[in-house]
Amino acid sequence: MAECLVIGGNGFIGSHVVDALVRRGHTVTVFDRHRQGPDRYAGMGVVVRHGDFLNIGDVRRALVGQDVVLHLLSTTDPATAEGDPTMDIRTNLMASVELFAACVEAGVSRVYFASSGGAIYGDQDQQVFQETDVTLPVSPYAIGKQAIESYLRYFGRTHGLRSTTFRVSNPYGPRQNPLKRQGVIPIFLRHVAGGTPLTVFGDGSMIRDYLYVADLAEMIAEVVTTGARSDLYNLGSGVGTSISELVTTIEEVTGREVPVQHVPRPATFVDHVVLSVQKFEKEFETRATTTLVDGIRRTWEEMTGHG
């Protein structure tokens, strides 16, 4: 088992990954600001390193004695990155490069990075994307993720830093902040709970690959535990769902009729993204098994306090 530092370990994805790593017997250290209330993770024996990702001194101190680093934190989301692309460069990209340099100095054996599978491939003719497909990101958020992936290859080539990138589809589930502008499922559920209309970009035909966060965490923890054979994996459900189908599923789960208002689709939105997970499934035993109905129901139950 490894000494694992989870950067962003008190966040939505990070907290679930912490729990999955603890269950597998890893020694886990969480690096996060912890400014959003109590610890989100449930795993016992977790070491906490409070700090700011943008403070390289804090980062260096957290890296001491760590074997594996999981970089699951982002300083921006698609909306904030588009609103100010330079902020994404100045914070997300630059801080990630500083992290990788610090990992080399600290003797870290491998870095795992959570990239974007939902945006990095861009609009292309095919509907299902494999890791070998060309990436054509059109949003600042996805462009930044691709740049971070490229810097990992640079540090691998020049400094021998081993790394594996996870291109994650559209994760959702408990512990996700419904007040943010990222994550259509919790945003929709918040509006349903409040009795306000859902805002749908375009005609509702956009296809996305939704992955329940606990399944995602198990997939990541499986790679860390078993050992990565590759520097890149798609992590998704492998199933495409349109926004209109998503609305219908939410109505089924909540038992409420949901009013919808349509607005023009932003120019940077990708029309159709489903991730092929064949590469991951050939190498690992863990599978994404939670259906969209069950995942939305668990998310709804947590949000409404009926879980």
C-alpha positions as a LaTeX table, in Angstrom:
\begin{tabular}{lrrr}
\hline
Residue & $x$ (\AA) & $y$ (\AA) & $z$ (\AA) \\
\hline
Met1 & 0.00 & 0.00 & 0.00 \\
Ala2 & 1.13 & 3.54 & $-0.73$ \\
Glu3 & 1.47 & 6.87 & 1.03 \\
Cys4 & $-1.10$ & 8.88 & $-0.93$ \\
Leu5 & $-1.50$ & 12.65 & $-0.94$ \\
Val6 & $-4.88$ & 13.72 & $-2.30$ \\
Ile7 & $-4.82$ & 17.34 & $-3.40$ \\
Gly8 & $-8.39$ & 18.59 & $-3.20$ \\
Gly9 & $-9.24$ & 15.69 & $-0.91$ \\
Asn10 & $-12.08$ & 17.52 & 0.80 \\
Gly11 & $-13.78$ & 18.34 & $-2.48$ \\
Phe12 & $-16.56$ & 16.57 & $-4.31$ \\
Ile13 & $-14.49$ & 14.01 & $-6.22$ \\
Gly14 & $-11.54$ & 14.07 & $-3.83$ \\
Ser15 & $-13.52$ & 13.13 & $-0.73$ \\
His16 & $-14.95$ & 10.04 & $-2.42$ \\
Val17 & $-11.49$ & 9.04 & $-3.67$ \\
Val18 & $-10.13$ & 9.44 & $-0.13$ \\
Asp19 & $-12.78$ & 7.03 & 1.16 \\
Ala20 & $-12.05$ & 4.51 & $-1.60$ \\
Leu21 & $-8.29$ & 4.64 & $-0.94$ \\
Val22 & $-8.78$ & 4.19 & 2.82 \\
Arg23 & $-10.96$ & 1.14 & 2.23 \\
Arg24 & $-8.09$ & $-0.38$ & 0.25 \\
Gly25 & $-5.65$ & 0.13 & 3.09 \\
His26 & $-3.64$ & 3.08 & 1.77 \\
Thr27 & $-2.25$ & 5.74 & 4.09 \\
Val28 & $-4.03$ & 8.88 & 2.97 \\
Thr29 & $-3.15$ & 12.52 & 3.51 \\
Val30 & $-5.62$ & 15.20 & 2.45 \\
Phe31 & $-4.38$ & 18.57 & 1.26 \\
Asp32 & $-7.14$ & 21.16 & 1.06 \\
Arg33 & $-8.25$ & 24.50 & 2.45 \\
His34 & $-11.18$ & 22.92 & 4.34 \\
Arg35 & $-13.06$ & 26.22 & 4.13 \\
Gln36 & $-16.41$ & 24.72 & 3.19 \\
Gly37 & $-17.40$ & 23.33 & 6.56 \\
Pro38 & $-16.67$ & 19.90 & 8.03 \\
Asp39 & $-14.71$ & 17.09 & 6.44 \\
Arg40 & $-16.65$ & 15.52 & 3.59 \\
Tyr41 & $-14.81$ & 12.22 & 3.56 \\
Ala42 & $-15.80$ & 9.44 & 5.95 \\
Gly43 & $-12.57$ & 7.43 & 5.96 \\
Met44 & $-10.85$ & 6.96 & 9.32 \\
Gly45 & $-7.20$ & 7.69 & 10.03 \\
Val46 & $-6.86$ & 10.36 & 7.37 \\
Val47 & $-4.03$ & 12.85 & 7.91 \\
Val48 & $-4.99$ & 16.46 & 7.17 \\
Arg49 & $-2.65$ & 19.08 & 5.76 \\
His50 & $-4.40$ & 22.44 & 5.64 \\
Gly51 & $-3.01$ & 24.65 & 2.94 \\
Asp52 & $-3.50$ & 26.70 & $-0.19$ \\
Phe53 & $-2.81$ & 25.10 & $-3.56$ \\
Leu54 & $-1.59$ & 28.49 & $-4.81$ \\
Asn55 & 1.04 & 28.64 & $-2.06$ \\
Ile56 & 3.97 & 26.50 & $-3.24$ \\
Gly57 & 5.39 & 26.46 & 0.28 \\
Asp58 & 2.24 & 24.79 & 1.58 \\
Val59 & 2.39 & 22.31 & $-1.29$ \\
Arg60 & 6.04 & 21.41 & $-0.68$ \\
Arg61 & 5.39 & 20.75 & 3.00 \\
Ala62 & 2.47 & 18.47 & 2.16 \\
Leu63 & 4.59 & 16.45 & $-0.29$ \\
Val64 & 7.17 & 15.39 & 2.29 \\
Gly65 & 7.20 & 11.59 & 2.61 \\
Gln66 & 4.52 & 11.02 & $-0.03$ \\
Asp67 & 4.84 & 8.27 & $-2.62$ \\
Val68 & 1.76 & 8.94 & $-4.75$ \\
Val69 & 0.05 & 12.26 & $-5.47$ \\
Leu70 & $-3.50$ & 12.55 & $-6.77$ \\
His71 & $-4.12$ & 15.99 & $-8.27$ \\
Leu72 & $-7.92$ & 16.29 & $-8.11$ \\
Leu73 & $-8.24$ & 20.03 & $-7.49$ \\
Ser74 & $-9.17$ & 22.72 & $-9.98$ \\
Thr75 & $-9.12$ & 26.43 & $-9.24$ \\
Thr76 & $-11.70$ & 27.07 & $-11.97$ \\
Asp77 & $-14.76$ & 25.51 & $-13.54$ \\
Pro78 & $-15.92$ & 25.80 & $-17.17$ \\
Ala79 & $-17.88$ & 28.99 & $-16.46$ \\
Thr80 & $-15.19$ & 30.83 & $-14.48$ \\
Ala81 & $-12.49$ & 29.80 & $-16.95$ \\
Glu82 & $-14.52$ & 31.15 & $-19.84$ \\
Gly83 & $-15.25$ & 34.34 & $-17.94$ \\
Asp84 & $-11.53$ & 34.91 & $-17.36$ \\
Pro85 & $-9.23$ & 32.57 & $-19.31$ \\
Thr86 & $-6.14$ & 34.25 & $-17.88$ \\
Met87 & $-7.22$ & 33.30 & $-14.36$ \\
Asp88 & $-7.24$ & 29.65 & $-15.40$ \\
Ile89 & $-3.71$ & 30.07 & $-16.78$ \\
Arg90 & $-2.43$ & 32.05 & $-13.79$ \\
Thr91 & $-3.87$ & 29.77 & $-11.14$ \\
Asn92 & $-4.81$ & 26.34 & $-12.44$ \\
Leu93 & $-2.09$ & 25.84 & $-15.03$ \\
Met94 & 0.78 & 27.62 & $-13.30$ \\
Ala95 & 0.07 & 26.06 & $-9.91$ \\
Ser96 & $-0.08$ & 22.60 & $-11.50$ \\
Val97 & 3.31 & 23.11 & $-13.14$ \\
Glu98 & 4.75 & 24.22 & $-9.81$ \\
Leu99 & 3.23 & 21.12 & $-8.19$ \\
Phe100 & 4.88 & 18.80 & $-10.70$ \\
Ala101 & 8.26 & 20.45 & $-10.18$ \\
Ala102 & 7.83 & 20.06 & $-6.43$ \\
Cys103 & 6.91 & 16.39 & $-6.90$ \\
Val104 & 10.22 & 15.84 & $-8.68$ \\
Glu105 & 12.08 & 17.53 & $-5.82$ \\
Ala106 & 10.20 & 15.45 & $-3.22$ \\
Gly107 & 10.87 & 12.14 & $-4.97$ \\
Val108 & 7.21 & 11.34 & $-5.65$ \\
Ser109 & 6.92 & 8.10 & $-7.63$ \\
Arg110 & 3.71 & 8.84 & $-9.56$ \\
Val111 & 1.19 & 11.62 & $-10.10$ \\
Tyr112 & $-2.45$ & 10.95 & $-10.98$ \\
Phe113 & $-4.29$ & 13.85 & $-12.58$ \\
Ala114 & $-8.04$ & 14.32 & $-13.07$ \\
Ser115 & $-8.52$ & 15.89 & $-16.50$ \\
Ser116 & $-11.71$ & 16.51 & $-18.48$ \\
Gly117 & $-13.21$ & 13.81 & $-20.66$ \\
Gly118 & $-16.39$ & 15.77 & $-21.13$ \\
Ala119 & $-14.79$ & 18.71 & $-22.94$ \\
Ile120 & $-11.26$ & 17.91 & $-24.06$ \\
Tyr121 & $-12.22$ & 15.95 & $-27.21$ \\
Gly122 & $-14.29$ & 18.80 & $-28.59$ \\
Asp123 & $-16.82$ & 18.60 & $-31.41$ \\
Gln124 & $-15.89$ & 15.85 & $-33.85$ \\
Asp125 & $-17.72$ & 13.50 & $-36.18$ \\
Gln126 & $-17.63$ & 10.44 & $-33.96$ \\
Gln127 & $-19.89$ & 10.11 & $-30.94$ \\
Val128 & $-17.78$ & 7.84 & $-28.74$ \\
Phe129 & $-14.20$ & 8.83 & $-27.95$ \\
Gln130 & $-11.18$ & 6.67 & $-27.20$ \\
Glu131 & $-7.92$ & 7.77 & $-25.62$ \\
Thr132 & $-6.19$ & 7.62 & $-29.01$ \\
Asp133 & $-8.58$ & 10.11 & $-30.61$ \\
Val134 & $-7.44$ & 13.63 & $-31.39$ \\
Thr135 & $-8.30$ & 16.26 & $-28.79$ \\
Leu136 & $-9.83$ & 19.49 & $-30.06$ \\
Pro137 & $-10.79$ & 21.52 & $-26.98$ \\
Val138 & $-12.68$ & 24.74 & $-27.69$ \\
Ser139 & $-13.25$ & 26.06 & $-24.15$ \\
Pro140 & $-10.61$ & 27.69 & $-21.91$ \\
Tyr141 & $-11.33$ & 25.08 & $-19.22$ \\
Ala142 & $-10.61$ & 22.16 & $-21.56$ \\
Ile143 & $-7.63$ & 23.91 & $-23.14$ \\
Gly144 & $-6.15$ & 24.33 & $-19.67$ \\
Lys145 & $-6.69$ & 20.65 & $-18.88$ \\
Gln146 & $-4.94$ & 19.65 & $-22.09$ \\
Ala147 & $-2.03$ & 21.95 & $-21.25$ \\
Ile148 & $-1.65$ & 20.33 & $-17.82$ \\
Glu149 & $-1.64$ & 16.90 & $-19.46$ \\
Ser150 & 1.13 & 18.11 & $-21.78$ \\
Tyr151 & 3.21 & 19.40 & $-18.89$ \\
Leu152 & 2.97 & 16.01 & $-17.24$ \\
Arg153 & 4.47 & 14.49 & $-20.39$ \\
Tyr154 & 7.20 & 17.14 & $-20.26$ \\
Phe155 & 8.10 & 16.31 & $-16.65$ \\
Gly156 & 8.06 & 12.64 & $-17.51$ \\
Arg157 & 10.43 & 13.13 & $-20.43$ \\
Thr158 & 12.83 & 15.54 & $-18.71$ \\
His159 & 12.67 & 14.51 & $-15.05$ \\
Gly160 & 11.38 & 10.94 & $-15.06$ \\
Leu161 & 8.17 & 11.83 & $-13.22$ \\
Arg162 & 5.72 & 9.02 & $-13.88$ \\
Ser163 & 2.10 & 10.05 & $-14.27$ \\
Thr164 & $-1.34$ & 8.86 & $-15.27$ \\
Thr165 & $-4.14$ & 11.11 & $-16.48$ \\
Phe166 & $-7.81$ & 10.31 & $-15.97$ \\
Arg167 & $-10.12$ & 11.89 & $-18.52$ \\
Val168 & $-13.29$ & 11.97 & $-16.47$ \\
Ser169 & $-16.70$ & 12.32 & $-18.11$ \\
Asn170 & $-19.46$ & 14.14 & $-16.18$ \\
Pro171 & $-19.34$ & 13.06 & $-12.53$ \\
Tyr172 & $-22.33$ & 13.59 & $-10.27$ \\
Gly173 & $-23.61$ & 12.43 & $-6.91$ \\
Pro174 & $-23.66$ & 13.14 & $-3.17$ \\
Arg175 & $-21.38$ & 15.88 & $-1.78$ \\
Gln176 & $-21.57$ & 17.87 & $-5.03$ \\
Asn177 & $-22.29$ & 21.55 & $-4.46$ \\
Pro178 & $-25.60$ & 22.38 & $-6.22$ \\
Leu179 & $-24.90$ & 26.11 & $-5.96$ \\
Lys180 & $-21.98$ & 25.98 & $-8.37$ \\
Arg181 & $-22.36$ & 26.42 & $-12.11$ \\
Gln182 & $-20.76$ & 23.05 & $-12.85$ \\
Gly183 & $-22.70$ & 19.79 & $-12.69$ \\
Val184 & $-26.04$ & 19.81 & $-14.47$ \\
Ile185 & $-27.59$ & 17.07 & $-12.32$ \\
Pro186 & $-27.24$ & 18.77 & $-8.91$ \\
Ile187 & $-28.16$ & 22.12 & $-10.50$ \\
Phe188 & $-31.33$ & 20.62 & $-11.99$ \\
Leu189 & $-32.20$ & 18.89 & $-8.72$ \\
Arg190 & $-31.75$ & 22.15 & $-6.80$ \\
His191 & $-34.23$ & 23.84 & $-9.12$ \\
Val192 & $-36.67$ & 20.96 & $-8.77$ \\
Ala193 & $-36.44$ & 21.19 & $-4.98$ \\
Gly194 & $-37.04$ & 24.93 & $-5.17$ \\
Gly195 & $-39.87$ & 24.67 & $-7.67$ \\
Thr196 & $-38.13$ & 26.79 & $-10.30$ \\
Pro197 & $-37.80$ & 26.00 & $-14.03$ \\
Leu198 & $-34.79$ & 24.19 & $-15.47$ \\
Thr199 & $-32.65$ & 26.08 & $-17.97$ \\
Val200 & $-31.75$ & 23.88 & $-20.93$ \\
Phe201 & $-29.16$ & 25.00 & $-23.46$ \\
Gly202 & $-30.37$ & 24.37 & $-26.99$ \\
Asp203 & $-33.14$ & 21.92 & $-27.82$ \\
Gly204 & $-32.15$ & 19.30 & $-25.24$ \\
Ser205 & $-30.45$ & 16.98 & $-27.70$ \\
Met206 & $-26.92$ & 17.44 & $-26.33$ \\
Ile207 & $-25.49$ & 14.09 & $-25.23$ \\
Arg208 & $-23.32$ & 13.60 & $-22.15$ \\
Asp209 & $-21.78$ & 10.65 & $-20.32$ \\
Tyr210 & $-22.79$ & 10.81 & $-16.64$ \\
Leu211 & $-20.68$ & 8.89 & $-14.11$ \\
Tyr212 & $-21.77$ & 8.34 & $-10.52$ \\
Val213 & $-19.03$ & 9.71 & $-8.28$ \\
Ala214 & $-18.68$ & 6.63 & $-6.06$ \\
Asp215 & $-18.07$ & 4.52 & $-9.18$ \\
Leu216 & $-15.49$ & 7.05 & $-10.34$ \\
Ala217 & $-13.72$ & 6.92 & $-6.98$ \\
Glu218 & $-13.56$ & 3.14 & $-7.06$ \\
Met219 & $-12.10$ & 3.22 & $-10.57$ \\
Ile220 & $-9.38$ & 5.68 & $-9.54$ \\
Ala221 & $-8.58$ & 3.76 & $-6.36$ \\
Glu222 & $-8.36$ & 0.52 & $-8.36$ \\
Val223 & $-5.72$ & 2.05 & $-10.64$ \\
Val224 & $-3.71$ & 3.36 & $-7.68$ \\
Thr225 & $-3.88$ & 0.00 & $-5.89$ \\
Thr226 & $-3.30$ & $-2.33$ & $-8.81$ \\
Gly227 & $-0.84$ & $-0.10$ & $-10.62$ \\
Ala228 & $-1.28$ & 1.92 & $-13.78$ \\
Arg229 & $-0.12$ & 0.31 & $-17.01$ \\
Ser230 & $-0.73$ & 3.44 & $-19.04$ \\
Asp231 & $-0.38$ & 7.20 & $-18.80$ \\
Leu232 & $-4.00$ & 7.83 & $-19.86$ \\
Tyr233 & $-7.45$ & 6.37 & $-19.18$ \\
Asn234 & $-10.95$ & 7.50 & $-20.03$ \\
Leu235 & $-13.23$ & 7.15 & $-17.00$ \\
Gly236 & $-16.92$ & 7.27 & $-17.78$ \\
Ser237 & $-20.08$ & 5.19 & $-17.85$ \\
Gly238 & $-19.80$ & 4.53 & $-21.57$ \\
Val239 & $-23.48$ & 5.46 & $-21.92$ \\
Gly240 & $-24.79$ & 8.62 & $-23.56$ \\
Thr241 & $-27.82$ & 10.50 & $-22.23$ \\
Ser242 & $-29.43$ & 13.54 & $-23.82$ \\
Ile243 & $-30.47$ & 16.52 & $-21.70$ \\
Ser244 & $-34.10$ & 15.78 & $-22.56$ \\
Glu245 & $-33.69$ & 12.20 & $-21.35$ \\
Leu246 & $-32.02$ & 13.51 & $-18.20$ \\
Val247 & $-35.00$ & 15.75 & $-17.48$ \\
Thr248 & $-37.37$ & 12.80 & $-17.94$ \\
Thr249 & $-35.29$ & 10.70 & $-15.52$ \\
Ile250 & $-35.31$ & 13.48 & $-12.93$ \\
Glu251 & $-39.10$ & 13.70 & $-13.20$ \\
Glu252 & $-39.30$ & 9.94 & $-12.69$ \\
Val253 & $-37.06$ & 10.02 & $-9.61$ \\
Thr254 & $-38.57$ & 13.08 & $-7.93$ \\
Gly255 & $-42.17$ & 12.43 & $-8.90$ \\
Arg256 & $-42.50$ & 16.04 & $-9.97$ \\
Glu257 & $-43.37$ & 17.61 & $-13.30$ \\
Val258 & $-40.45$ & 19.84 & $-14.26$ \\
Pro259 & $-40.94$ & 23.06 & $-16.26$ \\
Val260 & $-38.16$ & 23.76 & $-18.75$ \\
Gln261 & $-37.02$ & 26.96 & $-20.40$ \\
His262 & $-34.73$ & 26.74 & $-23.44$ \\
Val263 & $-31.91$ & 29.22 & $-24.07$ \\
Pro264 & $-29.30$ & 29.40 & $-26.86$ \\
Arg265 & $-26.43$ & 26.97 & $-26.52$ \\
Pro266 & $-23.06$ & 28.61 & $-25.71$ \\
Ala267 & $-20.53$ & 28.47 & $-28.53$ \\
Thr268 & $-18.04$ & 26.49 & $-26.44$ \\
Phe269 & $-20.47$ & 23.70 & $-25.54$ \\
Val270 & $-19.69$ & 20.33 & $-27.11$ \\
Asp271 & $-22.69$ & 18.65 & $-28.70$ \\
His272 & $-22.01$ & 14.97 & $-28.13$ \\
Val273 & $-19.50$ & 13.26 & $-25.81$ \\
Val274 & $-19.50$ & 9.64 & $-24.67$ \\
Leu275 & $-16.29$ & 8.05 & $-23.44$ \\
Ser276 & $-15.13$ & 4.60 & $-24.42$ \\
Val277 & $-13.87$ & 2.81 & $-21.28$ \\
Gln278 & $-12.75$ & $-0.36$ & $-23.08$ \\
Lys279 & $-9.10$ & 0.30 & $-22.27$ \\
Phe280 & $-9.80$ & 0.61 & $-18.56$ \\
Glu281 & $-12.07$ & $-2.43$ & $-18.50$ \\
Lys282 & $-9.45$ & $-4.60$ & $-20.21$ \\
Glu283 & $-6.92$ & $-3.82$ & $-17.50$ \\
Phe284 & $-9.00$ & $-3.55$ & $-14.31$ \\
Glu285 & $-11.87$ & $-5.39$ & $-12.64$ \\
Thr286 & $-13.80$ & $-2.40$ & $-11.26$ \\
Arg287 & $-16.85$ & $-1.31$ & $-13.24$ \\
Ala288 & $-19.23$ & 1.64 & $-13.18$ \\
Thr289 & $-22.36$ & $-0.19$ & $-12.05$ \\
Thr290 & $-24.66$ & 2.55 & $-10.75$ \\
Thr291 & $-27.52$ & 3.29 & $-13.13$ \\
Leu292 & $-28.47$ & 6.88 & $-13.84$ \\
Val293 & $-31.83$ & 6.37 & $-12.10$ \\
Asp294 & $-30.22$ & 4.98 & $-8.93$ \\
Gly295 & $-27.49$ & 7.62 & $-8.93$ \\
Ile296 & $-29.92$ & 10.50 & $-9.31$ \\
Arg297 & $-32.15$ & 9.00 & $-6.61$ \\
Arg298 & $-29.25$ & 8.85 & $-4.13$ \\
Thr299 & $-28.25$ & 12.40 & $-5.00$ \\
Trp300 & $-31.83$ & 13.61 & $-4.58$ \\
Glu301 & $-32.18$ & 11.81 & $-1.24$ \\
Glu302 & $-29.04$ & 13.47 & 0.10 \\
Met303 & $-30.14$ & 16.89 & $-1.15$ \\
Thr304 & $-33.62$ & 16.64 & 0.36 \\
Gly305 & $-32.50$ & 14.89 & 3.56 \\
His306 & $-34.47$ & 11.72 & 2.92 \\
Gly307 & $-31.49$ & 9.37 & 2.45 \\
\hline
\end{tabular}
